[in-house]
Amino acid sequence: MNKEWINAAIVLSKDPTTKVNCPKCNKHFLQVMDIESNVNPSDFERYLSCPGCNVQNILRMKYNNLNG
């Protein structure tokens, strides 16, 4: 993961509604989708994807870290 993706991940891990440009094409805002874990109810995956160039990255997160 390059620096631009790391910065986008940090911003979107704190607030998934923030408008962040795609680190690859820089033409579209990343879309965010959260999917709950079937294994651990305190975990979820946050999918970051670009509707233009179709690039995607995934963050594994814990619900209990969202408030702190």
Summary of the structure (lengths in Angstrom):
residues: 68
radius of gyration: 12.1
end to end distance: 24.3
largest distance: 35.6
contacts: 165
relative contact order: 0.21
helix: 22%
strand: 32%
